[in-house]
Amino acid sequence: MSAAKIKAQSIIDENKVGPGKSILNLVTTDDGAAIQDALEEITSQRSVPNIFINKEHIGGNSDLQARKDELPQLLKDVGAL
């Protein structure tokens, strides 16, 4: 597990994101490479984690960390808390 994935998972866990969250591990998913290719096409981001909230692309771990203070409200707004 990459350091970026661990940090992103930690911030998600800290915010106690409830039911409805989906975490897809591209390493253990049969079509992970194809999914990563599709995500790159959609987001222009090849790296993982590739984070979405309510179908909105947030970015990677550094983007999530930069929005850490606004994350609780963002998650409340979409009913994830």
Secondary structure, DSSP 8 states (H G I E B T S, - for coil): --HHHHHHHHHHHHTT--TT-----TTTSTTHHHHHHHHHHHHS--SS--EEETTEEEESHHHHHHTTTTHHHHHHHTT--
